Amino acid sequence: MYAIIETGGKQYKVEKGDKVAVELLDVEVGKTIKFKDLLNGAEVTAKVIEHGRGEKLNIFKYKPKKQIRKRIGHRQPYTLLSIEGVK
């Protein structure tokens, strides 16, 4: 059985045993959080495994004939969740 949960303005399709990286949540590692299924209102429980930062993205802006070159890096923070149950 699967469920659709929403967090951080995004929707995720999850099943029991899945590991999902979502937008950074203000929850301590090891705590359990609950989500509500968008389809049928089932309750989804998830355990916070870790907080981290994603791969580095390099943004390079360049304007020809102007000697303008700008490099910016970005790493998106995330929270890794382990789905424990869908009821």
N, C-alpha and C positions, 0 to 999 in steps of 0.2 A: 504494500500500500504506500502511495506517495502523497505528498502534500505540497502546496505552494505557500511559501511564507514571504513576507515583505519586511525588509529592513534596510535602512539607508537609502530609501527611494528606489530600491531595486527588488525584483521578485526572483526567488530561487525555488527550483523544484528539488525536493529533498525526500529521502527515504531513510529508514532506520539503518544506522551504520555508516552513513555518508559523512565525509569531512568536507566542510564548506568554508571558504574564505569570504567573509562579508566585510562591509565597511566597518571601521573601528568603532567598537562599542565600549562604553564606560562601565565595564564589569570586570571584576578580578578573575585571574586565572584560577580554574578549579571550580568556580561557581556554576550553578545550573540556572538557565534562563528558559522562559516559556514564550512561544509564539502561537498565534492563532492562524489556522489554515484559512486561506482566502476562499477555497471552494466550498467546503461543507462545515466550517467552524470547528474542526477537530483541533486538539491541543498538541503542539509539537514541543518536546523538551530537548534542549541542547546543552552540552557542557562546553565551557570555554577551555580550549587547549593551550593557546598562546596568542600573544599580540606580536605583530611584526610589521615589517615594511617590505613592499614588493620590489620587483626588479627596477633598476634605474632606467628612466626614459631620458634620452638626450634630445632636447629641443634646440635646433640650430636655426637662427634667423640670419638672413643674408640679403643685403641690398646691393645689386650689381652697380659698379662704377662709382660707389659712394664710400668704399672702404669701411663699411659697417658689417661687422660679424659679431653675433652675440650667441653664446652657448649657455643654456639653462638646463639643469638636471632636476628630475622629480622622482620621488619614491612615494607611492601611495601607501598609507598605513592600513592595516587590515587586522581582523580578529578571526582566528581559525576556530571553527565550531565542529563538534562531533555530535551528530544527531543520535540521541538515545532512544527516542520513542515517538510514535505517532498514534494518538488515541482519538 
